[in-house]
């Protein structure tokens, strides 16, 4: 049984320990964009950036297909986390440039892109199988927050010239390598797993998300053009937070994760659209005040608001939602296709921001965008707000199961009862059906379907007297002990039942439990067939 009453701290730690590896890949990518990773020219760095982005483009769908078909996703997760670190260690020890350049340099950049894709896809799918939805947002928030903190530390150490041996990549690589080893020592392959998902189409979230991203891009480049028209630097340069803007992103990431768990994904997503709408509507007024009064405080407020929204968007829409909706068997592919769109968005964003030239085409923002871009951004936010009405709610435990069997496993039942049932907590036993492989003939069964199958009132549907060997006297004893239905008996263990009922031996208790389980299976299967017609 997946933990759902208390936050699974040990499980969460297993995933969080992989955040330094994500931070290492981020450091490599950011330094390539800046042109400061290797002793190469800026043009050569951007050539490596193009190779890495191209490799990520091909690797994303491949990662999704492999993850969906791979039984041991944790192995792929750890290999993806270790590979860039090992290449970084090797290159740092040898020194840049070296006799193997540009092979190691190219391998470092490409592996950072490719392994980041494989790591995040396998990480997200594995998380969905081992942590229930009510705690998943917190784990994602902690993972991304630690990754951003580690990236900030790595970047500051590099900026301050803190190096070991021949490269400022060595220390981050060592830290990432040690963190992965610690995660392996926690033995994540021992975690309980279940192929759970929420019924609904991911496109219901994807369509308004695409509009929000379009509104964000329009807003960003409209403001950039306005600064250029004023003959001043960008808002980030004016305020001067520098790399510490990452701290604002972290606050947004944590806020999104917490709200997604406490209020559900739909409420959190609605909040994102509301924030984006407020930025596009009232952000222009803050810019007017900034330019009119030359008051830096307005610029600080605007920058904090922008970065918070970007962090919120990152925390909610990168690792959540997309793998939680739809069939459990295609989580990886579905996730990779959504990220494929995100990668295209980021590539376009970088190309326009850097005014790059690709095959003779120069990515420039037309100056006329300042006239209509802001209004279009507001319009897109309003459309996205209109589209969130029918979004499926994702709150609490998942409501669909890819596979459901009506077989009972004594060891699993004992673990369930010991974990969740106290001495007088029999109200929590709603038929301890063990979720096992049931074969291809059984597809998704939602919570609504389960209620229709079993019903909310087990007492009427599966009374105690239906169990062979339960007469009026024994029925009264069972009721006094808290048992009201055969379904509750089916989730018990012989030893516990014998302890609760005076004069009932363990052998007879086992026979009663076995008969109760047979009655539950005979009752549930025909009912489910009728509901499926």
KOLMIKOL-435034 format. One record per residue (C-alpha): residue in one letter; chain; z, x, y. Coordinates in Angstrom, 3 decimals. Layout:
! KOLMIKOL-435034
A|A|Z|X|Y .
...
END
This chain:
! KOLMIKOL-435034
X|A|0.000|0.000|0.000 .
X|A|-0.889|1.310|3.455 .
X|A|2.077|1.662|5.776 .
X|A|2.124|-1.192|8.266 .
X|A|5.742|-1.768|9.280 .
X|A|6.559|1.640|10.736 .
X|A|4.338|4.168|12.444 .
X|A|2.989|6.574|9.749 .
X|A|4.087|9.784|11.473 .
X|A|3.229|12.182|8.627 .
X|A|-0.219|10.649|8.172 .
X|A|-0.858|10.778|11.911 .
X|A|0.175|14.444|12.033 .
X|A|-2.462|15.247|9.417 .
X|A|-5.182|13.940|11.720 .
X|A|-3.725|15.275|14.976 .
X|A|-3.652|18.831|13.588 .
X|A|-7.458|18.790|13.631 .
X|A|-7.553|18.302|17.411 .
X|A|-7.530|22.083|18.193 .
X|A|-10.797|22.391|16.238 .
X|A|-12.343|19.660|18.402 .
X|A|-11.046|21.486|21.473 .
X|A|-12.638|24.731|20.262 .
X|A|-16.038|23.044|19.887 .
X|A|-15.606|21.460|23.339 .
X|A|-14.812|24.896|24.829 .
X|A|-17.959|26.393|23.331 .
X|A|-20.132|23.508|24.594 .
X|A|-18.651|23.524|28.119 .
X|A|-19.052|27.295|28.416 .
X|A|-22.658|27.022|27.273 .
X|A|-23.266|24.416|29.992 .
X|A|-21.633|26.710|32.573 .
X|A|-23.544|29.736|31.271 .
X|A|-20.358|31.751|30.720 .
X|A|-19.978|31.769|26.925 .
X|A|-22.078|34.820|26.078 .
X|A|-23.556|37.805|27.931 .
X|A|-26.773|35.841|28.496 .
X|A|-28.549|34.334|31.481 .
X|A|-28.008|30.709|32.505 .
X|A|-31.496|29.835|31.278 .
X|A|-30.747|31.375|27.865 .
X|A|-27.496|29.425|27.695 .
X|A|-29.331|26.197|28.443 .
X|A|-31.825|27.071|25.707 .
X|A|-28.911|27.303|23.253 .
X|A|-27.594|24.020|24.663 .
X|A|-30.912|22.365|23.858 .
X|A|-30.856|23.721|20.306 .
X|A|-27.315|22.471|19.806 .
X|A|-28.098|19.000|21.166 .
X|A|-31.196|18.816|18.950 .
X|A|-29.147|19.847|15.898 .
X|A|-26.530|17.208|16.710 .
X|A|-29.284|14.586|17.040 .
X|A|-30.445|15.213|13.472 .
X|A|-26.989|15.773|11.998 .
X|A|-25.370|12.529|13.227 .
X|A|-27.250|10.072|10.961 .
X|A|-27.082|12.570|8.099 .
X|A|-23.309|12.783|8.572 .
X|A|-23.015|8.991|8.455 .
X|A|-25.018|8.718|5.231 .
X|A|-23.092|11.539|3.526 .
X|A|-19.657|10.260|4.575 .
X|A|-20.398|6.763|3.234 .
X|A|-21.354|8.197|-0.155 .
X|A|-18.779|10.981|-0.393 .
X|A|-15.606|10.221|-2.285 .
X|A|-13.573|13.138|-0.922 .
X|A|-14.094|12.757|2.811 .
X|A|-11.140|15.035|3.540 .
X|A|-13.019|18.050|2.150 .
X|A|-15.931|17.484|4.526 .
X|A|-13.470|16.942|7.357 .
X|A|-11.735|20.278|6.809 .
X|A|-14.947|22.240|6.237 .
X|A|-16.361|20.853|9.483 .
X|A|-13.192|21.832|11.337 .
X|A|-13.126|25.377|9.934 .
X|A|-16.774|26.460|10.183 .
X|A|-17.078|26.968|13.992 .
X|A|-13.666|28.658|14.045 .
X|A|-14.682|31.120|11.330 .
X|A|-17.963|31.944|13.107 .
X|A|-16.048|32.344|16.369 .
X|A|-13.538|34.646|14.671 .
X|A|-16.316|36.735|13.170 .
X|A|-18.195|37.058|16.446 .
X|A|-15.019|37.829|18.396 .
X|A|-13.925|40.559|16.013 .
X|A|-17.369|42.195|16.027 .
X|A|-17.819|41.604|19.764 .
X|A|-20.601|40.056|21.852 .
X|A|-23.333|41.274|21.901 .
X|A|-23.466|42.887|18.489 .
X|A|-25.964|44.050|15.907 .
X|A|-26.217|40.547|14.475 .
X|A|-27.025|38.925|17.827 .
X|A|-28.543|36.460|18.492 .
X|A|-27.902|35.136|14.961 .
X|A|-24.125|34.742|15.352 .
X|A|-24.464|33.428|18.899 .
X|A|-26.969|30.772|17.834 .
X|A|-24.901|29.900|14.742 .
X|A|-21.773|29.509|16.903 .
X|A|-23.408|27.054|19.303 .
X|A|-25.275|25.035|16.668 .
X|A|-22.242|24.864|14.345 .
X|A|-20.092|23.634|17.253 .
X|A|-22.459|20.690|17.786 .
X|A|-23.193|19.927|14.120 .
X|A|-19.671|20.372|12.779 .
X|A|-18.243|18.336|15.653 .
X|A|-20.508|15.465|14.571 .
X|A|-19.530|15.777|10.891 .
X|A|-15.844|16.222|11.757 .
X|A|-15.590|13.163|13.989 .
X|A|-17.528|10.891|11.619 .
X|A|-15.503|11.894|8.542 .
X|A|-12.254|11.916|10.566 .
X|A|-12.823|8.382|11.863 .
X|A|-13.842|6.884|8.517 .
X|A|-10.929|8.559|6.728 .
X|A|-8.549|7.307|9.415 .
X|A|-9.830|3.749|8.901 .
X|A|-9.054|4.014|5.190 .
X|A|-5.516|5.358|5.534 .
X|A|-4.030|3.877|8.739 .
X|A|-3.926|0.151|9.491 .
X|A|-5.427|-1.118|12.716 .
X|A|-2.108|-1.816|14.487 .
X|A|-1.329|1.946|14.569 .
X|A|-4.851|3.350|14.720 .
X|A|-5.157|3.265|18.498 .
X|A|-2.025|5.396|18.883 .
X|A|-3.310|7.973|16.401 .
X|A|-6.688|8.143|18.165 .
X|A|-4.973|8.436|21.552 .
X|A|-2.730|11.256|20.314 .
X|A|-5.673|13.031|18.674 .
X|A|-7.881|12.920|21.767 .
X|A|-4.981|13.713|24.107 .
X|A|-4.003|16.816|22.113 .
X|A|-7.667|17.855|21.928 .
X|A|-7.971|17.623|25.715 .
X|A|-4.674|19.454|26.234 .
X|A|-5.785|22.228|23.863 .
X|A|-9.145|22.433|25.648 .
X|A|-7.344|22.709|29.000 .
X|A|-5.140|25.516|27.678 .
X|A|-8.117|27.338|26.120 .
X|A|-10.108|27.042|29.335 .
X|A|-7.246|28.248|31.554 .
X|A|-6.577|31.232|29.285 .
X|A|-10.246|32.116|29.501 .
X|A|-10.293|31.674|33.295 .
X|A|-7.229|33.888|33.675 .
X|A|-8.844|36.604|31.581 .
X|A|-6.389|36.320|28.686 .
X|A|-8.422|37.829|25.869 .
X|A|-7.726|39.343|22.496 .
X|A|-9.981|42.159|21.372 .
X|A|-13.579|41.541|22.418 .
X|A|-13.718|37.821|23.258 .
X|A|-11.762|35.016|24.903 .
X|A|-12.805|32.831|21.938 .
X|A|-10.591|34.683|19.495 .
X|A|-7.249|33.099|20.394 .
X|A|-8.605|29.511|20.392 .
X|A|-10.309|30.210|17.055 .
X|A|-7.076|31.541|15.545 .
X|A|-5.065|28.539|16.790 .
X|A|-7.641|26.092|15.425 .
X|A|-7.771|27.881|12.073 .
X|A|-3.975|27.797|11.668 .
X|A|-3.820|24.100|12.627 .
X|A|-6.386|23.208|9.944 .
X|A|-4.424|25.156|7.319 .
X|A|-1.268|23.249|8.284 .
X|A|-3.170|19.956|7.938 .
X|A|-4.330|20.973|4.448 .
X|A|-0.727|21.782|3.491 .
X|A|0.188|18.134|4.196 .
X|A|-2.147|17.162|1.295 .
X|A|-4.048|14.272|2.914 .
X|A|-5.859|13.571|-0.368 .
X|A|-2.574|12.076|-1.610 .
X|A|-2.646|9.324|1.026 .
X|A|-3.136|5.734|-0.085 .
X|A|-6.561|4.426|0.886 .
X|A|-8.096|0.967|1.165 .
X|A|-11.656|-0.029|2.216 .
X|A|-10.557|-2.533|4.868 .
X|A|-12.583|-3.849|7.808 .
X|A|-12.777|-6.754|10.255 .
X|A|-15.454|-9.414|9.885 .
X|A|-18.010|-9.481|12.683 .
X|A|-21.015|-7.633|14.071 .
X|A|-20.558|-4.355|15.918 .
X|A|-23.430|-5.359|18.218 .
X|A|-21.149|-7.861|19.936 .
X|A|-19.210|-4.894|21.321 .
X|A|-22.204|-2.569|21.613 .
X|A|-24.293|-4.693|23.995 .
X|A|-21.656|-4.976|26.757 .
X|A|-20.756|-1.317|26.142 .
X|A|-24.345|-0.290|26.890 .
X|A|-24.191|-2.237|30.171 .
X|A|-20.907|-0.569|31.114 .
X|A|-22.402|2.884|30.482 .
X|A|-25.447|2.001|32.569 .
X|A|-23.188|0.797|35.399 .
X|A|-21.176|4.017|35.165 .
X|A|-24.286|6.211|35.345 .
X|A|-25.658|4.299|38.329 .
X|A|-22.335|4.529|40.121 .
X|A|-22.009|8.264|39.496 .
X|A|-25.443|9.213|40.788 .
X|A|-25.329|6.812|43.730 .
X|A|-22.111|8.461|44.886 .
X|A|-23.610|11.893|44.304 .
X|A|-26.588|11.036|46.519 .
X|A|-24.270|9.666|49.197 .
X|A|-22.351|12.932|49.283 .
X|A|-25.598|14.863|49.554 .
X|A|-26.670|12.602|52.435 .
X|A|-23.408|13.355|54.230 .
X|A|-24.088|17.052|53.819 .
X|A|-20.830|17.685|52.005 .
X|A|-19.737|18.767|48.545 .
X|A|-19.011|16.477|45.600 .
X|A|-15.835|14.416|45.406 .
X|A|-14.375|16.759|42.779 .
X|A|-15.005|19.800|44.954 .
X|A|-13.633|18.030|48.028 .
X|A|-10.378|16.992|46.340 .
X|A|-10.023|20.293|44.515 .
X|A|-8.302|19.213|41.309 .
X|A|-10.711|21.367|39.307 .
X|A|-10.080|21.610|35.589 .
X|A|-6.833|19.666|36.023 .
X|A|-8.889|16.483|36.255 .
X|A|-8.589|16.636|32.472 .
X|A|-4.977|15.509|32.938 .
X|A|-6.179|12.227|34.460 .
X|A|-8.547|11.763|31.528 .
X|A|-5.593|12.189|29.157 .
X|A|-3.665|9.414|30.935 .
X|A|-6.675|7.110|30.542 .
X|A|-7.053|7.995|26.852 .
X|A|-3.385|7.264|26.126 .
X|A|-3.480|4.013|28.107 .
X|A|-6.509|2.788|26.147 .
X|A|-4.975|3.646|22.770 .
X|A|-1.673|1.932|23.506 .
X|A|-3.279|-1.201|24.948 .
X|A|-5.718|-1.393|22.024 .
X|A|-2.805|-1.463|19.566 .
X|A|-0.467|-3.769|21.476 .
X|A|-2.997|-6.284|22.849 .
X|A|-5.966|-5.790|20.518 .
X|A|-9.390|-4.221|20.954 .
X|A|-10.867|-7.251|22.712 .
X|A|-8.216|-7.298|25.438 .
X|A|-8.497|-3.540|25.885 .
X|A|-12.291|-3.775|26.116 .
X|A|-12.042|-6.609|28.647 .
X|A|-9.770|-4.397|30.723 .
X|A|-12.383|-1.628|30.642 .
X|A|-15.062|-3.968|31.993 .
X|A|-12.653|-5.232|34.649 .
X|A|-11.845|-1.658|35.748 .
X|A|-15.537|-0.769|35.899 .
X|A|-16.219|-3.877|37.961 .
X|A|-13.413|-3.002|40.392 .
X|A|-14.786|0.524|40.756 .
X|A|-18.328|-0.640|41.513 .
X|A|-17.148|-3.341|43.935 .
X|A|-14.302|-1.652|45.826 .
X|A|-15.277|1.994|45.305 .
X|A|-17.886|1.712|48.057 .
X|A|-15.201|0.610|50.515 .
X|A|-13.092|3.658|49.632 .
X|A|-16.102|5.901|50.252 .
X|A|-16.642|4.320|53.658 .
X|A|-12.998|4.994|54.546 .
X|A|-13.318|8.545|53.247 .
X|A|-16.370|9.335|55.383 .
X|A|-15.177|7.388|58.441 .
X|A|-11.631|8.740|58.627 .
X|A|-12.133|12.093|56.875 .
X|A|-8.867|11.336|55.110 .
X|A|-8.612|13.279|51.852 .
X|A|-6.077|10.769|50.484 .
X|A|-8.836|8.169|50.021 .
X|A|-10.871|10.718|48.089 .
X|A|-7.902|11.514|45.846 .
X|A|-7.354|7.813|45.080 .
X|A|-11.020|7.339|44.269 .
X|A|-11.213|10.420|42.067 .
X|A|-8.097|9.460|40.118 .
X|A|-9.488|5.952|39.570 .
X|A|-12.856|7.285|38.393 .
X|A|-11.371|9.814|35.967 .
X|A|-8.863|7.294|34.631 .
X|A|-11.702|4.869|33.807 .
X|A|-13.663|7.664|32.108 .
X|A|-10.618|8.625|30.038 .
X|A|-9.966|4.980|29.197 .
X|A|-13.579|4.604|28.089 .
X|A|-13.270|7.729|25.943 .
X|A|-10.031|6.585|24.288 .
X|A|-11.261|3.087|23.491 .
X|A|-14.960|3.437|22.749 .
X|A|-15.383|6.767|20.975 .
X|A|-13.335|6.515|17.776 .
X|A|-12.237|2.861|17.762 .
X|A|-14.098|-0.458|17.324 .
X|A|-17.382|0.794|15.814 .
X|A|-15.988|1.697|12.387 .
X|A|-13.573|-1.246|12.334 .
X|A|-16.178|-4.023|12.393 .
X|A|-18.627|-4.878|9.642 .
X|A|-18.916|-3.884|5.961 .
X|A|-16.567|-1.114|4.857 .
X|A|-19.269|0.562|2.765 .
X|A|-21.402|1.472|5.803 .
X|A|-18.744|2.628|8.261 .
X|A|-20.113|6.164|8.560 .
X|A|-23.743|5.215|9.151 .
X|A|-22.814|2.473|11.607 .
X|A|-20.581|4.866|13.533 .
X|A|-23.197|7.633|13.603 .
X|A|-25.897|5.290|14.930 .
X|A|-23.649|4.171|17.788 .
X|A|-22.824|7.791|18.591 .
X|A|-26.528|8.564|18.425 .
X|A|-26.935|6.256|21.397 .
X|A|-23.953|7.887|23.134 .
X|A|-25.512|11.321|22.556 .
X|A|-28.734|10.121|24.154 .
X|A|-26.744|8.793|27.098 .
X|A|-24.908|12.098|27.553 .
X|A|-28.137|14.102|27.202 .
X|A|-29.764|11.994|29.916 .
X|A|-26.645|12.277|32.062 .
X|A|-26.566|16.086|31.756 .
X|A|-30.316|16.412|32.341 .
X|A|-30.174|14.367|35.566 .
X|A|-26.960|16.016|36.764 .
X|A|-28.378|19.519|36.162 .
X|A|-31.832|18.471|37.442 .
X|A|-33.292|19.968|34.282 .
X|A|-36.986|20.411|33.584 .
X|A|-38.159|19.335|30.119 .
X|A|-41.825|19.709|29.159 .
X|A|-42.740|19.851|32.819 .
X|A|-40.794|16.699|33.717 .
X|A|-38.006|17.155|36.275 .
X|A|-34.996|14.852|35.914 .
X|A|-34.238|13.888|39.522 .
X|A|-32.412|10.893|40.961 .
X|A|-34.662|9.034|43.445 .
X|A|-33.122|8.759|46.892 .
X|A|-33.961|5.043|46.970 .
X|A|-31.242|4.543|44.353 .
X|A|-28.607|4.563|47.105 .
X|A|-30.060|1.288|48.433 .
X|A|-29.818|-0.772|45.242 .
X|A|-27.904|1.336|42.686 .
X|A|-24.444|0.116|43.666 .
X|A|-25.465|-3.552|43.620 .
X|A|-27.168|-3.146|40.254 .
X|A|-23.996|-1.496|38.871 .
X|A|-21.949|-4.495|40.026 .
X|A|-24.492|-6.870|38.454 .
X|A|-24.394|-5.027|35.108 .
X|A|-20.573|-5.157|35.091 .
X|A|-20.667|-8.914|35.699 .
X|A|-23.123|-9.433|32.837 .
X|A|-20.901|-7.350|30.541 .
X|A|-17.907|-9.447|31.592 .
X|A|-19.842|-12.613|30.724 .
X|A|-20.707|-11.243|27.272 .
X|A|-17.149|-10.485|26.111 .
X|A|-16.257|-14.130|25.367 .
X|A|-17.393|-14.219|21.708 .
X|A|-16.144|-10.713|20.868 .
X|A|-14.216|-10.629|17.558 .
X|A|-10.519|-9.912|17.986 .
X|A|-9.147|-6.842|16.220 .
X|A|-5.364|-7.055|16.191 .
X|A|-2.805|-6.519|13.453 .
X|A|-3.960|-5.674|9.943 .
X|A|-7.609|-5.843|8.966 .
X|A|-8.652|-9.285|7.807 .
X|A|-11.429|-8.381|5.379 .
X|A|-11.472|-6.411|2.169 .
X|A|-14.567|-4.909|0.631 .
X|A|-13.153|-5.257|-2.867 .
X|A|-10.443|-7.578|-4.168 .
X|A|-9.169|-7.847|-7.704 .
X|A|-6.664|-10.251|-9.177 .
X|A|-5.325|-7.734|-11.655 .
X|A|-1.732|-6.539|-11.477 .
X|A|-0.509|-2.989|-11.777 .
X|A|3.206|-2.641|-12.557 .
X|A|3.561|0.703|-10.795 .
X|A|1.900|-0.631|-7.636 .
X|A|3.984|-3.816|-7.729 .
X|A|7.174|-1.758|-8.028 .
X|A|6.152|0.429|-5.097 .
X|A|5.341|-2.654|-3.030 .
X|A|8.604|-4.410|-3.813 .
X|A|10.720|-1.292|-3.254 .
X|A|8.998|-0.589|0.045 .
X|A|8.947|-4.038|1.618 .
X|A|11.497|-6.275|-0.122 .
X|A|15.211|-6.112|0.577 .
X|A|17.934|-7.907|-1.328 .
X|A|17.332|-11.209|0.480 .
X|A|13.813|-10.649|1.790 .
X|A|11.916|-12.769|-0.719 .
X|A|10.207|-14.671|2.083 .
X|A|7.999|-11.596|2.538 .
X|A|6.619|-11.840|-1.004 .
X|A|3.378|-13.808|-0.670 .
X|A|1.952|-12.814|-4.036 .
X|A|1.807|-9.057|-4.490 .
X|A|-1.828|-8.900|-5.548 .
X|A|-2.917|-5.347|-6.138 .
X|A|-6.093|-4.345|-4.328 .
X|A|-8.202|-2.504|-6.887 .
X|A|-11.882|-1.947|-7.611 .
X|A|-13.366|-5.256|-8.621 .
X|A|-17.033|-4.411|-9.040 .
X|A|-20.097|-5.353|-7.058 .
X|A|-19.880|-9.070|-7.733 .
X|A|-16.973|-9.503|-5.301 .
X|A|-17.871|-8.984|-1.643 .
X|A|-15.824|-9.302|1.528 .
X|A|-12.928|-11.760|1.515 .
X|A|-11.500|-12.563|4.928 .
X|A|-7.970|-13.560|5.802 .
X|A|-9.203|-17.097|6.445 .
X|A|-10.812|-17.206|2.998 .
X|A|-7.607|-15.897|1.436 .
X|A|-5.613|-18.667|3.097 .
X|A|-8.061|-21.208|1.731 .
X|A|-7.799|-19.663|-1.733 .
X|A|-4.032|-19.413|-1.973 .
X|A|-2.958|-21.827|0.726 .
X|A|0.018|-21.370|2.985 .
X|A|2.355|-23.411|0.791 .
X|A|2.742|-21.611|-2.533 .
X|A|5.480|-23.998|-3.624 .
X|A|3.099|-26.944|-3.948 .
X|A|0.201|-25.000|-5.393 .
X|A|2.080|-22.734|-7.802 .
X|A|5.464|-24.328|-8.567 .
X|A|7.996|-22.477|-10.689 .
X|A|7.890|-25.128|-13.414 .
X|A|4.266|-24.180|-14.194 .
X|A|5.482|-20.892|-15.657 .
X|A|6.122|-21.149|-19.426 .
X|A|9.803|-20.674|-20.218 .
X|A|11.039|-21.892|-16.822 .
X|A|13.030|-25.067|-17.365 .
X|A|15.148|-27.127|-14.953 .
X|A|18.182|-24.846|-15.303 .
X|A|16.295|-21.593|-14.838 .
X|A|14.261|-23.135|-12.013 .
X|A|17.463|-23.932|-10.132 .
X|A|18.731|-20.377|-10.581 .
X|A|15.433|-18.958|-9.344 .
X|A|15.487|-21.194|-6.293 .
X|A|19.044|-20.188|-5.476 .
X|A|17.941|-16.539|-5.725 .
X|A|15.173|-17.175|-3.185 .
X|A|12.135|-17.727|-5.421 .
X|A|10.044|-20.752|-4.534 .
X|A|6.732|-20.255|-6.322 .
X|A|5.049|-18.591|-9.271 .
X|A|3.222|-16.381|-6.757 .
X|A|6.556|-14.856|-5.716 .
X|A|7.496|-14.250|-9.324 .
X|A|4.159|-12.503|-9.932 .
X|A|5.059|-9.908|-7.321 .
X|A|8.435|-9.017|-8.831 .
X|A|9.545|-6.362|-11.300 .
X|A|11.404|-7.225|-14.521 .
X|A|14.447|-5.150|-13.652 .
X|A|14.918|-6.677|-10.202 .
X|A|14.384|-10.205|-11.501 .
X|A|16.934|-9.674|-14.276 .
X|A|19.459|-8.384|-11.747 .
X|A|19.001|-11.441|-9.567 .
X|A|19.304|-14.079|-12.278 .
X|A|22.509|-14.311|-14.343 .
X|A|21.928|-14.388|-18.088 .
X|A|18.274|-13.281|-17.825 .
X|A|17.404|-10.169|-19.810 .
X|A|14.810|-7.609|-18.791 .
X|A|12.517|-8.454|-21.721 .
X|A|12.508|-12.169|-20.926 .
X|A|12.093|-11.431|-17.229 .
X|A|9.021|-9.339|-18.052 .
X|A|7.549|-12.187|-20.095 .
X|A|8.115|-14.666|-17.248 .
X|A|6.494|-12.329|-14.722 .
X|A|3.507|-11.781|-17.024 .
X|A|3.038|-15.536|-17.492 .
X|A|3.347|-16.086|-13.708 .
X|A|0.594|-13.568|-13.080 .
X|A|-1.708|-15.275|-15.542 .
X|A|-1.120|-18.602|-13.791 .
X|A|-1.879|-17.045|-10.385 .
X|A|-5.149|-15.583|-11.674 .
X|A|-6.225|-18.819|-13.348 .
X|A|-5.453|-20.770|-10.175 .
X|A|-6.991|-18.381|-7.651 .
X|A|-10.321|-17.606|-9.346 .
X|A|-11.642|-21.204|-9.621 .
X|A|-10.422|-21.970|-6.109 .
X|A|-12.255|-18.958|-4.711 .
X|A|-15.473|-19.946|-6.507 .
X|A|-15.303|-23.437|-4.991 .
X|A|-14.743|-21.978|-1.513 .
X|A|-17.718|-19.636|-1.888 .
X|A|-20.147|-22.481|-2.642 .
END
